[in-house]
Amino acid sequence: MNAFLYGIGLQWKLDLRNKGVLLTYYAVPLLFFLFIGGIFTSINPESYKTLIQAMTVFGVSMGAFLGAPAPLIELYGSEMKKAYKVGGIPLWTAAAGNLISGLIHLMIMSVLIYLIAPVAFDAKVPVSAGNYFVTLAVFITACLSIGTLIGLFVKSSSKLTMISQIIFLPSIMLSGIMFPADMLPQALQGIGKIFPATWGFSSLCSSEWDATGLLVLAGIIAAAALVSVWRIKRLQAD
């Protein structure tokens, strides 16, 4: 357990030194929030009601899909994987440590949006902070679970950019954070429900527990965990 905790702390420090990860975890999401937040509230005065949730979904999706897979590709796609094997360190610890480190980073970023938005844009604060942050933790974990899968299956940084964008862009455009999802054709609304951003946004905007949304997110986490275990076993055997 001590070794695993040390690994999480080490991954945390490595993330802080990784400019690419810091950009996707903090810099771009917060700059987007500060820039777009003013535009949203100017164009649509009613957007203040869901501004915190919308900007949080954007930031979490970006960090999970564009930032979190990068350290895993650097590990599993390099000779570092052999060092893990020689040292008798299970490969799953790297994926788990990366996910937990990402959860901490994205939670910090989300808290900053939660605190700044009411002051900067007069955004409405969620009714129940407890419900909001528990739902947020589940949503972040679901997104990072998909990000972990990307990192486990993609073998190069060049392919990572393309595949991450394929998942990230539809997540944002079809989730309802840019414009109401009910404005979309039924087919696109159905496609949007594939992505955790859609369920995360609706759950975060709910004043009560959104059982359906949380169950879907939990299902995504469970499915991603099973596939990740299978993939790591394959990598361990190679």
N, C-alpha and C positions, 0 to 999 in steps of 0.2 A: 504493500500500500504506500509506504514511504517513497519507493522508487517511482510509483505511478504519479504521486503528487509532485515529486521533483520534476517528472517529465512534463506535467501541465505547466509548472512554473517556468521551465526552460522554454516551452513553446510560447508562452506569454512574452518572454523576453525577446525571443526570436521574431515574433510578430511586430514588436515595437521597433525593431531594427529593419524590418522589411518595408521599404517605401511603398511597394505595390499594395501590400496588405493594408497599410495605414491609409492609403488613398481610398480604398474601397470600404474600409470599416468606418473611417471618420471624415476625412477631408471632403470627398465628393458628396456623400450624403448630407453633411451639415451645410456645405456651400449651396447645394441644391435646395435645401430647406430654407435657407435665408433668402435666396434669390426668388424661388418660385412661391414661397409663402406670401410674399408681398403681392405678387401677380395674382395668385388665387383669390386673395381677399379683396383685391381691387376689382377684378372681373366679376366675381360672384360673392357678394357680402355674406351669403349663407355658408360659404366654405369654412368659416371659422369653427363651425360645429364639429367638423371631422378633420380639421387640418393636422392635428397631432397624429391621429391614426394614419392618415394618408402618407404623411412624410415619413413616419416610422416604417410603414410597409415598404416604401421605396428604399429606405436606407438598409433595412434588414435584408431585403431581396438582393440588393447590390452586394452587400458584404458577404452573404452566404453563397451566391452563385459565381461572383467574379473574384472574390478575395480568398475565401476559405479553401477552395481546391488547390490553389497555387503551392502551399507548403507540402501538400501530399504528393503532388507530381514531382517536386524536387526530391522527395524521399524515395517513393516507390519506383520512380523512373531513373534512379541513379545507383551508384555503388554503395550509397549509404544503407540501402536495404540489406546488403550482405553484412555490413557491420552489425546490424541488429541481430541477424541470424548467428553470427560468430559469438556475439555477446550473450546469446540466449535470451534476448528480449523479444517478447511476442510482438508481431507487427501490428496487432490491433491496438496496442497502447498508443502508437503514433496517431492513428485515426481518432481514437477517443480523446486524446489530449488536445488535438487540433480542434475538435468539436467543442470541447469545454472551454478552451481558450477563446474561440470565436463567440461562444455564448456570452462570456463575460464582456468582451469588447463590444458586441452589438447591444447588450443591455445598457452599457455605459452610454453609447451613442443615443439610444432610445430615451434614456433618462434626461440627457441634455436637451433633446427636442421637447420632451414633456415639460421641462422647467422653463425653457426659453420661449416657446410658442405663446403662452398666455401673456407674457410681458411684451414681446416684440409685435405680435399680431392680434392680441386680444382673443386668442383661441380658447375655445371651450374645453375645460378640463373634464376628463371622463368622470362619471358619477361616482363610481367605486374604484378607488385606486388599487385595492386588493384584487378585485376581479380583473382589472385591466392588466396588472403586471403578471398575474398567474397566466392569463391568456397569452400575454406577450411572450413569456418564457416558452410556452408550448409552441407558439408560432415560430419563434427563432429556432428552436430545436428541430422543427419540421423542415425549415428551409436549409439549415446546416446539414441535416441528414441527406438531403438531395445534393448539396454541395460536396459532401463527403463521397457520395457515389460518383460524382463527376471526377473528383480527384483520384479515385481508385481505378476508374476505367480509362480515362484519357491519359495518353502516354507522353504528350508533348505540350509545351506552352502555346505553340502556334494553334493547335487544335482546341486548346482550352478556351481561347478567346472566342472562337466561332461557336462552340457548343454552349458556352455559358451565356452568350448573347441570345442564342436561340431559345433558351429557357427564360432569361431575364426579361427581354423585351415583351413577349406575350404576357408574362406575369403582370407587368406594369400596365400595359394597355388594356387588358381584359379584366382587371381586378375591380375596377370601379373607382380607383383613386384619382384618375385624371378627369373622368366624366362618369355620370351614372351608368352602371352596367346595363340597366334596363333599356338604354338607348341603343344597345347593340342588337343585331339580329339574333334570333334564338340559337342558331348554330354556333355563333361566336360566344354567346353566353354559356353554352354547354362546354365549349372548349376551355373557357376561362375557369370552369370549376375543376379542371384537372390540376391547376396550380394552387399551391398553398396560399399565395397572396390573396386570392379571392375570398377564401374561407377566413384567413387571418383578418382581413379588413372588416368583413361583416361581423366577426366575433368581437373585435376590438371596439367597434362602434356600438355594440349592443349594451344596453344599460343593465342587463342581467346576464346570467350564464347562458351562452349559446351552446347547448348540448350537441347539436348537430355539427356545428363548426369544429368544436373541440374533438369530437369523435373522428371526424375526417382527418384532422391534423394528427391525432394519435395514430390513426391507421397508416398515414404516410410515414410516420416515424418508425412504426413496427415493420412495415414492408421494406423500408430503406435499410433498417438494421439487419434484417434477414439476408438481403442481397449483399450487404457490406460484409457480413460474416463469411458468406460463401466466397466472395471475391478475395478476401484476405487469406482464406485457406488456400486458394489457388496460388496466390502470390507467395505464400509461405512454402508451398511445395515446389515452386519453380527454382 
